[in-house]
Amino acid sequence: MADRTFYLTTPIYYVNARPHLGHAANAIMADAMCRYRRLRGDRVYLLTGTDEHGDNIAQTAAKAGVSPQAYADEISAAFRDTWRRLGITNDDFIRTTEPRHKAVVQAILQKLYDAGEIYFGEYGGWYCYGCERFYTEKEIVDGKCPDHQRPLSFIKEKNYFFKMSKYQGWLIKHLEDNPGFIQPARYRNEVLGFLREPLQDLSISRPKTRLQWGIPLPFDDQYVTYVWFDALINYISALGYPDGTLYKELWAAGHAEHLIGKDILKPHGVYWPTMLHAAGIPLYRRLNVHGYWTIGGGKMSKSIGNVVEAFQLTDKYGHDAFRYFLLREMTFGLDASFSEEAFVGRLNADLANDLGNLVSRATAMIVNFGGGHAPRPGAAIEEDRAVSAALGEAARAVDEAMEDFAFQRALAAIWEFLGVVNRYVDASAPWTLAKDPAKRDRLDTVLYTLAESLRVISILIDAFLPDAAAKIRTAVAGNAPRLADLRWGGLAPGAAVQKVSGLFPRVEAEKSPSPQGKEQGEGSAAPNARIPIDEFRKVELRVAEVLAGERVPKSKKLLKLTVKVGEEVRTIVAGIAEHYEPETLVGRKIVVVANLEPAKLMGIESNGMVLAASHEGSLALLSLEKDLPPGSKVS
Ligand code: ME8
């Protein structure tokens, strides 16, 4: 990441619904990303806000018996308060009913009108009031809006149109020349997919006879601006386009990135770039698209009704735990399913156990055996060096993951490091060393390693778990966190360390108290919970043939395997080097998870996972009882 300035926007939320889990997840992702970039020392600017015009809001306000402005004031305030309580570190909050925004929308409309980019015409089409847009025949599913699953309305009227169709070829070329413009790639492909159909011109107005609640067109006061044309412009009106310093430094200089949910891909991936291009305004740098949170498999959002108040669970379990779950459980770009059970599973396994226990054990030992100070370490042995090496790996992996907004990968890498430190505590057994005065030197080294681990952990988790990070920092002589301080050895010997306990208290499930102790599987969401068959079906298991195998240099545990799955040849890195010689595996048929996201292990990209059973230190690869070709499905 060479770019040291970072302007990130969230969508502006419609004020027809109170903030819910989906909105909160979106704002939390944006916040975690911005906190991370600030830790890197980058100049960061985070914008969020509310989208307050349109049919939808006018109708909701009418139902509530209040004016649209009064309605918008109330819900917009609810978003601001909610974000403040969630600790979202936005630098500005824009509302589309503010004069600073309206002026820019009108200036851009006028500019496009003067340039002949807008014309008056008639159009009839199927309209979704929920999405505030027309749907093409191809997009309509069973006569309904694919997003809201509600019938569409046929609307025919005279309106102003933006000549979007003429930019179809230009946009395709831009996407082809800039493969990273929309990420993950599936969404870039989706936009290229839309663009295989002829692109229509965009109706950018609504007659006042039908809708009053909008920004009047500067060239025809009988019309108001279509909500998307109004809303998208918030990203630059908030910066004081065209003359504001922020606009020049953040937008015009090419540092803008958007974070959106997949439902609003088309307005951001098609309308917005063509609008900008037609108005002679530079484009954003990158569009980052996340999937949807569902509840129990159903869709959750907007006017569908199955909406969760973001705070119900944050108040119950704490902001950090809520942030952690949302960031850890969603693979960026894909949908994720929310359940309190899975939430509590993660809280207990990852937060209470892996992190909370480590912090309380380590600080207690430093206080009890080290007198409340990080001792001066003696000579490091291999076990100590493994911890510092693991930190380097984790910091690198986190940085790589954050470049792609892959929060789940970043957290998995941090938890790898926590695993290394937890195993180090067990293996080095400071409580035994403390009994033998002759081992004082070794004990000091171990206690220093623990104190230093806590210091770096507080930096690593700061963007994701800011409250817990601050508590650890206070207890372990930490300064303001910076990624630059992730270098091993930064903690001065003699630094004071205090006990920390109860960072994340365990939650006992109300319905089915489960006796999950420390032995529960690492990183599993709800270790003993039963899962529906559909969850299992998401895992694609296949037979693979090993074509070649070699040890991964500098790793005791890893083998690099080249395997054939069907016709496809791929690399899988497997932690089986202590149990198998690579040569003995060639030609064997094994079972692999074929649809895992790629992961980098010791710099090698692994595409899949080998299945093996283990028991008390012994490990056995799964093999077939009868020969079947590679690629065969396992179920
Ligand atoms: O679309 N899971 O506003 P909005 C994940 N005003 N994200 C979700 C979600 C869910 N279940 N539900 C909503 C709008 N979101 C427009 C945006 S931008 C110029 C105008 C996300 O309040 C959704 O994907 O309906 C979107 O990115 C954001 O919340 C705002 O949704």
Residues whose N, C-alpha, C, O or C-beta is under 5 A from the ligand:
A	BS01	ME8	P11 I12 Y13 Y14 G22 H23 N26 D51 A231 L232 I260 G261 K262 D263 I264 G291 Y292 W293 M300 S301
